[in-house]
């Protein structure tokens, strides 16, 4: 995804998030906080983890009020200990309050995803295997979820249905079998002149052997294979295409899966159920503007 598309998607997401939270205005702040009251806010991490989303937080503050000044003290992906201040914001107190919840929601979710991703990445360190995400993301937040995975050291699988082909069990059932599904897909791709990578989900070694017969297949997914069968599949594929392991992956077994020699391990838990990192924004040093 190029930077222009990324910035556009982030801008639309931030606008929608603020509209959802602020709506027509922050009535509480507008009724209690003087317009000329200035404040300083510290963004503090309340439990150790990988920080992600500081750049997005800066964009949110700027969207709420271009006069707000946000300064980050750490780079994205830094491991932060409990109690450390990772950023500060200065400006109109009311504007800081309007941005606060949206900033924290995004920081906490992205940092939670980055933190769990790093745990998986660290668990396979020393192998060739990369940890990758899935499309199991909150609708509307996928760009943030996938950025957070990158920040934690993982790699992104396809962003959407239009940037990569993944022939899964339901497609195979509809086509009448794995051979038929691959044949139909490759024929369609050729007809439409699409230049997309093709991945095929397999359930057993017989499926793997069939998928290997097709030159247009770039990656084979080993879905819910046990370790013995997975190692046999990797040996059978023998580096002719990429290999991805998927299904029931946890921190307890991810190392053993990586040691079978697969290229990628996809982990839905990175984004479908991350624990948010506890982060707060404490505003102080209030003063009237001159």
C-alpha positions, -999 to 999 in steps of 0.1 A, spaced: 0 0 0 15 33 -11 18 63 13 -9 83 -4 -35 55 -1 -24 49 35 -27 86 45 -61 88 28 -74 57 47 -61 69 80 -76 104 75 -110 89 68 -108 66 97 -98 94 121 -126 116 108 -151 88 114 -138 80 148 -140 116 160 -175 120 145 -185 89 164 -172 102 197 -176 140 195 -206 142 172 -219 177 171 -197 187 200 -183 179 235 -211 194 255 -195 186 289 -162 203 279 -179 232 262 -200 240 292 -173 237 319 -139 245 304 -130 281 295 -119 286 259 -87 304 270 -75 276 294 -43 259 283 -31 225 294 -3 200 292 -10 163 289 13 133 295 6 100 277 17 73 301 20 36 297 6 18 328 18 -17 319 49 -28 300 45 -35 263 52 -24 227 40 11 219 21 15 186 -1 43 173 18 74 184 19 88 149 -19 82 146 -24 99 180 -6 130 166 -29 130 136 -59 129 159 -48 158 180 -41 178 149 -75 170 134 -92 181 166 -72 213 168 -42 222 145 -28 244 173 -23 213 196 14 203 198 20 166 202 56 153 209 65 117 210 95 105 230 98 70 215 97 54 181 69 31 171 77 -5 181 97 5 212 93 -17 242 81 5 271 83 -3 308 54 5 332 50 41 342 70 56 313 57 88 296 57 81 258 43 114 245 30 148 256 5 172 242 2 210 248 -25 234 238 -61 244 246 -74 222 274 -108 217 259 -93 204 226 -71 179 245 -102 166 263 -121 162 230 -93 141 215 -85 121 247 -107 91 243 -102 86 206 -64 88 211 -64 64 240 -87 39 223 -64 37 193 -32 37 212 -44 10 236 -56 -13 208 -27 -8 185 -2 -13 213 -20 -44 225 -18 -59 190 19 -49 187 27 -64 221 11 -98 214 27 -99 179 61 -93 194 56 -122 217 49 -145 187 78 -131 167 102 -136 197 89 -171 201 101 -181 166 134 -161 166 162 -180 151 140 -198 125 132 -185 90 95 -183 98 76 -150 97 45 -143 118 16 -130 97 -19 -117 104 -53 -125 89 -85 -106 80 -99 -112 114 -100 -75 122 -126 -50 135 -145 -37 105 -132 -2 97 -100 -6 118 -81 -30 96 -55 -4 85 -47 3 122 -47 -34 131 -23 -43 103 0 -14 110 2 -25 146 12 -61 135 40 -45 114 50 -25 144 53 -56 165 76 -73 140 50 -93 121 42 -92 84 8 -85 68 -12 -111 48 -36 -97 22 -54 -65 32 -86 -74 14 -102 -97 -10 -89 -78 -40 -52 -79 -35 -45 -117 -33 -63 -149 -41 -68 -174 -13 -87 -205 -23 -102 -219 10 -124 -248 19 -157 -232 9 -144 -222 -25 -131 -258 -30 -165 -272 -19 -184 -249 -43 -161 -258 -72 -163 -295 -66 -128 -302 -54 -94 -287 -50 -82 -294 -86 -114 -279 -100 -111 -248 -78 -75 -241 -88 -82 -247 -125 -112 -224 -125 -93 -197 -106 -62 -198 -128 -84 -197 -159 -103 -167 -146 -71 -149 -137 -57 -154 -171 -89 -143 -188 -90 -111 -167 -53 -106 -170 -50 -103 -132 -14 -104 -118 -22 -116 -83 -5 -141 -60 -25 -173 -55 -26 -193 -22 -44 -226 -17 -56 -240 15 -49 -277 20 -63 -302 45 -40 -332 40 -10 -344 20 -32 -354 -9 -43 -318 -13 -7 -307 -12 3 -330 -40 -26 -317 -61 -18 -280 -55 19 -286 -64 8 -296 -99 -2 -261 -108 24 -236 -118 2 -206 -109 1 -214 -72 25 -193 -52 17 -204 -16 3 -235 0 -15 -232 34 -14 -262 57 -46 -259 76 -47 -276 110 -20 -301 101 -3 -319 130 34 -315 134 43 -348 118 21 -342 87 33 -306 85 69 -316 84 61 -342 57 43 -315 37 73 -291 39 96 -318 27 72 -326 -1 69 -290 -12 107 -286 -10 109 -248 -14 90 -249 -48 64 -225 -33 59 -207 0 44 -226 29 20 -212 55 8 -229 86 -26 -220 100 -50 -231 127 -49 -234 165 -17 -215 168 -7 -204 203 24 -192 221 28 -227 234 31 -244 200 43 -217 176 80 -226 181 74 -262 173 54 -252 142 82 -229 130 107 -257 134 90 -278 108 103 -253 82 72 -234 72 77 -199 58 48 -182 75 25 -189 104 -8 -170 104 -23 -161 137 -58 -148 139 -55 -140 176 -31 -111 168 -61 -90 158 -94 -107 166 -89 -107 204 -60 -86 215 -58 -74 251 -55 -36 251 -24 -21 266 -33 1 296 -24 37 287 -36 70 302 -35 106 294 -31 129 324 -37 166 319 -21 191 342 -3 225 343 -35 245 335 -31 282 329 -50 310 311 -37 319 277 -21 354 276 
